Amino acid sequence: MKTTGIILAGGKSSRMGKDKALLMHEGKSFLEHCAATLSSVCDEVLISTNHDYPDIGLKMVYDIYENKGPIGGIYAGMQRAKYDNILCLSVDTPLVTSDFLQWILGRQAGATSVFIKEEDKYHPLIAIYRKEDQIIILNQLNNNQLRMYSLIKELNHLSIDAEDYPRYNSTLLKNVNTPEEYKKIKSL
C-alpha cells in the first residue's frame, strides 16, 4: 500500500532549549535521521513544521491551525499527503529504525489507524493514520480537543505492542525532550 510519511517537527522544543530537529546524532541531525528512516519505507515524505529548515529535499508543510500541537501538524500533513496511508514519526525519536516502521506497516491489516503501545503507554506520534481520519481530527481541532489520547479513543485502530517487535529494546521509541535525555542517547 502506498504510504506518505510525515515528520512531525513543529514543536517549540521548550524543555530542550533549542530546536530538537537540528540536534546531531551519529553525524546527522534528528531531522535527517527521520527523513532517511521514513524515505526507506514510504513513497512520499513531508515535514510538518512551523520552522524553516535547511533544504534536505523534502516538501515542508505548515500548520493550517496554529498552536494546536501535534494534532494540528498531523492534520496539515494529511491535507498535503498524496496517499491515504500516512505514517507519522516525531522528529525527536532518532532511534526508531526503518525496520521497525516496516514491521508496523506489515501489521496494519486494514485497520484505520495503528498505534504502538509500550508498557501500556501509547506512542501516537509514531503511528499510522488514514486520510479518512482527518474528519475526526478536524472535529477535535474545532472543539479544541488537542490531547492525542482523546484522538486515539475516537479512531478505529489497531494497537500493537512494541515489545512484540523481534529486535525491540527499551531505547527504540525513546523521544528526546531534555538536555539530559539527549546526553543519554549520545552515550548509546
Protein Blocks (a to p, Z undefined) as FASTA:
>chain_A
ZZdddddfkbgolmnopafklpceehiafklmmmmmmmmmpcbdcdddfbdcddehiacd
ddfbghkljmlmmmmmmmmpmbfbdcdddfklmkbcfklmmmmmmmnnopabdcddeehi
acfkbccddfklmmmmmmmmmnopabfklmmmmpccddddfklpmkbcfklmoccfbfkl
mmmmmmZZ
